[in-house]
């Protein structure tokens, strides 16, 4: 007898929950989850999580740049509490932040419009010498100094994706929350202001759930480290927690910063705007992330009330479909124009 294709079954179940035919996405789903992963969706209080390729449903993954969405939620919580302001230069907070340029506001950092490069300059070397820990040689002070040195006022207001920028914002959040200027300080602030209140029990620097072993060409099984820039990509989490986090945006419990959509110069064609911590395509908000051996994606559409989470084994490939994850995420969210073409994923 023929065994049922698990990817086809996953999409049929997701189609039934979301009320849309998603079966045409089977080639893309198989491509994205060639080494296993988790597809999770929710709508109107109903949830579905389907593990594929031997991945445990409750396993924790490296969230990579989906971490940025949690950092934005932390910023929003601190703004609501009066500890931060979206548009005031962070330098006015004094202390270790006093040397930052005036273009570095919480809003600019959270939307990648602060005029900062993607990485600190030394990462050009450490990516080669410390592939899985390219920021590990940095101290928090060095990260802030790098932002102060390399901020380009002429690029301010233009979209330039920056791990450095979101990492600096996370350090600023730790500082104003009364925590140490460190990865641990950021994690404590996040637990106090975001993951604790929202009930995200498996999201943080040290998840209690077993971590799904990464897979990839370079160093399979080795986790990615982010040093002082942990707020840009260093968290771990589960599919259930990601759904809860997405649902908290729909209910307003995670703040309303995602409604502040900006249409700025430099946006890639797939984006219609950017909001603090989120990419915007049509009515959907989403973010994906690529670690050295895993990939992640989270998105929600407030008009449909839909949340989609993807956790994938296999990170940065030497060849193949690096774009399969975000393409699948947007297609599942029903972003107009996204057909989920596997050919497009290989481009």
N, C-alpha and C positions, 0 to 999 in steps of 0.2 A: 504493500500500500504506500501511496505517496504521503509524505509528511507535510502538514500545512506550513506555509511560509510564515514565520513569526512576524516579519515586517508587514505583510499584508494584513494579518490579523490585528496588529497594533493600529494600523490606519483605519481599519473598519470600526474598531472600538472607539477611536478618537472621532471618527465621522459621526457615529451615533450620538456621542456626547455633545459635540459642537453643532450638530445639525447641518453640516456641510460635507460634501463628498471630497475626501482627501486621498482617495485610493490612487490618484494619478501621481502622488508623491512617492510611491514605492521605490522607484529607482534611486531617487535622491536620499531617501531614508536608509536604504541599503548601503549607499556610498558613504553617508555620514557616519553610520554605525558599523562599518566594516570590522572594527575591533571590539564592538560591543558598546552599550550605552543605555541611557534611560530616556524615554519620551514621557513627559508628564503634562497634562492639561487640566484646566478646571473652568467651570462656568456655572453660575447660579448655585453655588454650594456643592456641586457634584465634581468629583475628582477622578482622574484616571492616571495611573503610573504603570508603564510597561517596561520592564527590563529586557534587554536584548543581548545576545552574545555572552550569556553567563554572568552578567553584571548583577550584583545583589540590589534589590529595590531600595534598601535602606542604607546603601553605601554612600560614604562622603567622597566628594570629588574636589580637586582644586578648582576654584571658581574663576581663577585668572581675572580678567578685566571686568567680569560681572561684579567684582568687589567694588568697582567705582560707583555702582548704583547704591550700594550700602553706605559708602562714604558720603554720598550726596544726601541720603536719608539722615545720617548723623548730623551733617551740616544743617539740614532743615530743622531738626529737633532743637539744635542749639540756637538757631535763629528764633524759633518760636519761644524759646525760654529767655530770650534777651541777651544771650551771651555773645552772639555774632550778628552781623548785618550782611546781607547779600552784596551790597554795593559799596561798603566802606573799605578802603584799602586795609589789608591785614597788618600793615606796618603800624597802624595806629593802636594796635593791641600791645605794642611794646615788647619788652623782653627779647626773646630770641627771634622775634618776627620784625623787629624795628628796622632792619636793613633791607627788607624786601621792597621792590619798586612799587610805586603807587598803582601801577596797572594790575597788580595781583590782588584782586578781590575774590571773595568766596564764589560769587557768581561766575566770574571770568574763568577761574580755575575749574569749576564744576562743569563748564560748557566748552572747555578747551579753546578759549578765546583770550587767554592772558598773554599771548606772545612768547610762550615758552617752547623750547624744542621737545621732541618726544622723550629723550633721555638726557641725563647728565653727560657731559662731554667724555668722561673717562669710560663710559660704557662701551664706546667703540672698541676699546681694548679688552675690557673685562668680559664682554660677550664671548670673546675667543678664549680667554684664559680661564674663566669661571662660567661656563656655559649655563649651568643650572642655578647660579647665584650671581648674576651680573651686577647687582647693587650691593652685595654683601660687604664690599670694602668701604662703603660710604658710612659715615656717621650721620645722625640726624642734622647736626650742625653743618656738615659738608653738603648735605642735600639742600638746605636752605641757602647756603652760600652759592651753590651752583645756580639756583633759581635767581638769586640776586645778580649774578654775573651775566647770565645768558638770556635774561628776559629782553625781548626785542619790542620796544614801544611801537615801532612801525608795523609790527604784526598783530598788535593788540586789536581785538575786535574781529579778527579773522580766525576761522576754524583751523587749528593745528593740533592734532591729537597728541596728548602729552601725558605719559606716565609720570614724569617729573612733576607736572602741575598738580595732578590728583594726589600724588604722594605728599606734596607740600601742604595741600589742603587738609589731608588727614592728620598731619603733624600739628597744624594750627588748631584743628578740632580737639586733639588731645590736650594741647596747651590750655585752651580756654575752658576745657572741662576739668581742669585742675589735675591732670594726669601727667606723667613723665613724657618727655619728648622722645618717644620710642615706639617700637612695634607693640610692645606690651601695654604701653599707655594708651595707644589707639584702641587696642582690643578691649581694654577695661572701659574706655569711654563708649565704645560701640555696644558693649553688654549693658551698660547703664542706661543708655539713651535709645537704643534701637532693638537689638536682638532680645534683650530681656523683656521689655514691654510688649514686643510683638510675639513672644513665645517661640523664637527661633532657637531651639535648644541645641541644634547640631551645626550652627554657623559660627565660625570664629577661627582663631589661629590654631587651636588644638581641639578638633572635634572629638566627641566621644565615640561616634560611629566609626567602624573600620573604614580606612581610606582605600578606595579602589586603586589598585596598582596602575601607575601610568604606563603607557606603551608608546614607543616611538623609535625613530631611527637612531637618535643620539641619546644614549643613556636610558634605556627602558627601565622602569621601576624607580627612577630617581625623581624626587619631588622638586618643584621649582621654588626658589627662595627669592624674596623681594627686599630683604634688609629693611632700611628705614622707609622705603617707599611701599610698605606693605598695604597701605590704603589704596594703592593703584591696582593691586592684583594678587595679594597674598592670602586671602581667606579660603577656607574650606566650607563646604555645605552639602546638604542633601537635596534631592528633588522635592521632598515634602516641604522643607523649609523655604525653598525658592517659590513654590506655589503660595505658601502663606505670605511671603514677602510681597509677591505680586498682588495678591488679593488685598493686602493692607493698603496698597496704593488706590485700588478701586474704592475702598471704603473710606479713604481719607486718614486712616490711622497712621500711615507712614508719611503724612504731610502732603501738601499740594504743590510742591516745587516742580513737579513734572508737568504742570499746566503752563509754566513759564517758557513758552516755546519761542526761540529766536531763529530768524532766518538770516544767516550771516554769510559773508563771502567765504569761499573755500570749501563749502560743503560738497561731499561726493554726490554724484547723480542720484544714488539710491536714497538720499536723505532729503526730506522737505524742511527739516529744521533740527534744532538741538535744544534740549532742556537740561537742567542740572542733573547729571548722572545718567542721562538717557539720550539715545539717538531717536529721532522722530521720522517715521515714514507714514504719511497719511495720518490716520488717527491712532496708529500704533506707536507705543514706546518700547524700545528694546535695547539690549546690549549683549554683545557676545564677548568671549575671551578665549585666548589661545595660550596655554601653558606649554612647557616643553614636552609633556606626554599626555595631556588631556585638553579637552575643549569644553566650553560651557556656553549656554545662552539662556536668556530670560527675557520675556516680553509680555506686554498686556495691551489690550485694546479697551478703553473705557466705554466705547459705544456698544461693543458686543458683550462686554463683561467677561472677556476671555483672558486667561493667563496660560502661557506656554513656557515650559522649562525643558531644556535639553542638556544632558550631561554625556559626554562622548569620550571614549578611550581613544588615544592617538592624538598627538599634538601637532607641532610644526613639521610637516612632511618635506622631504627633499623633492618629492614629486607628488602630484595628485591634487586632491580636492580640498585645499585649505578653505575655500569659500563655501563648502557644502553646509557647514553648521549654520552660519547666519542666513544663507539662502533658504534652508529648510525652516528656520525659525520664522522668517518673514512670511513664507508661504503658508505655514500653519496659522499665523495670525491673520491671514487673509489680506495682506498688503496688496493693493491694486498693482497689477503688472507683474507680480511674482508668480511664475508658473512652476517653479521648482525644477527647472531643467537641469539634468545632470551634466549636460554639455556646458552650460553656463557655470556650474560649480567647478569644472576643471580649468576654466579660463584663468 
